């Protein structure tokens, strides 16, 4: 069974980076994350998309139709 959410330690293992680098990306808001009180969590689907997009955050916002 695959986890849906990672903590910092789990994410560091998942993407093969150090925990300190993960914290740095969180502080720079350059990685998708969720803050729950003092905890920082990462959703697997968002992280997979982030990695596929070369480490850039992509928002899938609806667009307005051209009138």
N, C-alpha and C positions, 0 to 999 in steps of 0.2 A: 504494500500500500504506500503510495507516494504522498508526502506531506503537501498540503496546500499552502502553508505558510512556513517561512523560515525566520529564525531569530538571526542576530548578527553572526554568531558562530556558525550556524547552519548554512547561511548564505555564503560566508567566506569559503567554506568547504565546497559548496555547490559550484561557485564560479572560479575557484582556485585563486583567490586573492587573500591578502592578509585582513584580519579584523580591523586594523587601524586604517587601512585604505577604504574599507567599507564605511567606517565612521566618517572619514573625510568626505566621501561622496554624499553621504546623508547630510552632512553639514553644508555642503555646497549645493544641495538639492539637485544633484545630477543623477540620482538613481531613484526609481519609484519606491516609496516606502509608506508605511502607515505608522503613526505614533498613537499608542494607547497608553496614556499616562506616561510613565518613564520608559516603557518598552518600545522598541523599534522592531516592526515586523515587515516582512517582504512577501508579497504574493507570488507564487511560482509562475503563474501565467504572465504577469507583468514583467517579471525578471527575464523570462524566456524571450518575450517580445523585445525587451530592452537589449538583450545580448544580440538577437537577430538583427536589430537596427543599428548595430555597431556602437552600442553604449549611449545612444541618444534617446531622450524621452520624446515619445510621439503621442500627442493627444488626439484621439479620434473624436473630434468635435463635429457635430452636425453642421453642414453648410447651408446657407440660405440659397434658394433657387434664384437664378438670374431672371429678372423681370424685364 
